[in-house]
Amino acid sequence: MIHADLGPELEAIVLDLIESGRYSSRMQVLRESEELRAWRDAQLTEFEDSFTESVEEAANGQGQGVEEVLLPLIAKYNAQAISGK
């Protein structure tokens, strides 16, 4: 088993999470932390892949232009601002 010094700030956070009843042990806090890190990394990879695909489509003349996407949104939010919604 590995033991690590988290430092006072992180140790206090971990202890607060355990004392609040949300977690039952340090190991549970670390496991969920790792799961969240893996989820975040997967989300970032998905975003990067989508961005790369969009850039490639734009370079090939595919997709919509900025004006086609932004102008309707600007009009929509301007109308909402005027109507107070």
N, C-alpha and C positions, 0 to 999 in steps of 0.2 A: 504494500500500500504506500502511496506517495503522500507525503505531508508537505503542505506549502503554506508559507506565511502570506496571508492576503493583505496584510497591512491593516491599520486600525479602521479606516473608512469602509473597506470592503467587508472586513470581519463584522463590523457593526450592522451593515446591511443584511448579511447572511443571518446573523443572530436575530435581528428584527423579524425577518421572514419566518424563521423557525418559531420564535416566541408568539408571533401572530397566529400561528396554527396553519398557515398556508402551506408550509412544508414541514416534514417531520424530521429531516436530517440535512446535514451539509451536503451529503451525497445527492440527495434529491434536488437540492438547489443547483448543484453543479450539472447534474444530468439534464435538467430543463434548460439551463443556460446553454449547454452544448446543442440541444435540440433547436433552440431558438437561433443559435449561430448558424447551424446547418440550414434552417429554413431561410434565414436572411441571405445566405450565400446563394441558395437556389433561386430566390427572387431576383437577386442582382444578376445572376447568369441569364435568367429568362429575359430580364429587361435589356441586357446588353445584346443578346441574340436578336430580340425584336428590333432594337435600334439599328443594329447592323443590317438586318433585312430591309428596314425602311430606307436606310441610306442607299443601299444597293438598288432598290426599286426606284427611288428618286433619280439616281444616276442613269437609270435605263428609261426614264420618262414615264414611269408608272406611278400610280397613286394620285392624290389630289394636291393641287397647289395650295400654298399658304392662304391665299385670298379665299379660296373655296371653303376652307375650314374655319379660318378666323373671323371673316366678316360676318357670317351668320351668328357666330357666338358673341361677337361684340354687339351686334344689334339686339340679340336676346337679352344680354345682361344690361345694356343701356335701357331697354324697355322695362326690365324689372326694377332698375334703379328709379326710373321716373314714376312707376306705379307704386313704389314703396314696398315691393314684395321681396 
